Amino acid sequence: MSMVVLAMAAVDVSRIDRRVRGEVERRGLFLVSPEVESSGRDTFVFVCTDPDPGDCGFTRVGQVSTATGFNHVVYAMDGRKTSPAVSLSQIRGHFPTWEDGIMVVLSAFDQWR
């Protein structure tokens, strides 16, 4: 049995609501959605301290994904480790849009930075 590896499409972050993008920029953060190799269909938007997609694993302060297919899954800073690479925990809730998830990440960033 062979495993098919698909390229995960990046999210066009310029389509995220401009007010939310403004809140990200106001904090000196960046929205990054790299194309990565995956065996699933998930797409991600990382909220990072650096715009380089290759550094997102180290510089992210949170992430939003479409892992469930019907709701956005959010991981945000949890305060256990606040220097890079920060510790993240899943936030439980209903996040129907990218913007909803990103605002939760920003709230956690404000709390723990």
C-alpha positions in Angstrom: 0.0 0.0 0.0 1.4 3.4 -0.9 0.8 6.7 0.8 -0.2 9.7 -1.4 1.4 12.9 -0.3 -0.4 16.0 -1.4 0.7 19.6 -1.4 -1.4 21.6 0.9 -2.7 24.8 -0.6 -1.8 28.0 1.2 -4.5 30.5 2.3 -4.4 33.9 0.6 -3.9 35.9 3.8 -4.7 39.1 1.8 -8.3 37.8 1.8 -8.5 37.9 5.7 -10.6 40.8 6.8 -8.5 44.0 6.8 -9.5 44.9 10.3 -8.1 41.6 11.6 -4.9 42.0 9.5 -4.6 45.5 11.0 -4.8 44.0 14.6 -2.1 41.5 13.6 0.1 44.3 12.2 -0.5 46.6 15.2 1.1 43.9 17.4 4.1 43.6 15.1 3.0 40.1 14.0 2.6 38.4 10.6 0.0 36.1 9.0 1.8 33.3 7.2 0.3 30.5 5.3 3.0 28.3 3.8 2.4 25.5 1.3 3.6 22.4 3.0 3.5 18.7 2.2 0.8 16.8 4.0 -1.2 13.6 3.7 -4.4 15.5 4.6 -6.4 18.4 3.2 -5.8 20.8 6.1 -4.9 24.4 5.5 -3.2 26.6 8.1 -2.7 30.2 8.9 0.1 30.8 11.4 0.4 34.0 13.4 4.2 34.6 13.7 6.7 37.1 15.0 8.6 36.7 11.7 7.2 36.7 8.1 9.5 33.8 6.9 7.4 30.7 6.3 10.4 28.5 7.0 10.6 29.8 10.5 6.9 29.4 11.5 7.5 26.4 13.7 9.9 28.5 15.8 8.3 32.0 15.6 4.6 31.2 15.7 2.4 32.5 18.6 -0.6 30.6 17.3 -2.2 28.9 14.4 -5.6 28.3 12.9 -6.4 25.3 10.7 -9.3 23.6 8.9 -8.5 20.2 10.4 -12.1 19.4 11.2 -13.6 20.5 7.9 -16.5 22.3 9.5 -14.9 24.5 12.1 -11.5 26.2 12.4 -9.2 24.6 15.0 -7.2 27.1 17.0 -3.9 26.7 18.9 -2.7 29.7 20.9 0.0 30.6 23.5 -0.8 29.1 26.8 1.8 30.9 29.0 3.9 27.8 29.9 6.7 28.9 27.7 6.6 32.5 26.3 9.9 32.7 24.5 10.4 31.1 21.1 9.3 28.5 20.4 6.3 29.2 22.6 4.1 26.5 24.0 0.7 26.2 22.4 -2.6 24.6 23.5 -5.7 24.0 21.6 -8.5 26.4 22.4 -11.9 24.8 22.5 -14.8 26.7 20.9 -16.7 27.5 17.8 -14.6 29.4 15.3 -16.5 29.5 12.0 -14.0 31.8 10.2 -10.3 32.4 9.9 -10.9 35.8 11.5 -12.6 34.3 14.6 -9.6 32.0 15.1 -7.0 34.7 14.5 -8.6 37.0 17.1 -8.4 34.3 19.7 -4.7 33.9 19.0 -4.2 37.6 19.3 -6.1 37.7 22.6 -3.8 34.9 24.0 -0.7 36.8 22.7 -1.9 39.9 24.5 -2.3 38.0 27.7 1.0 36.2 27.7 3.6 38.4 26.0 
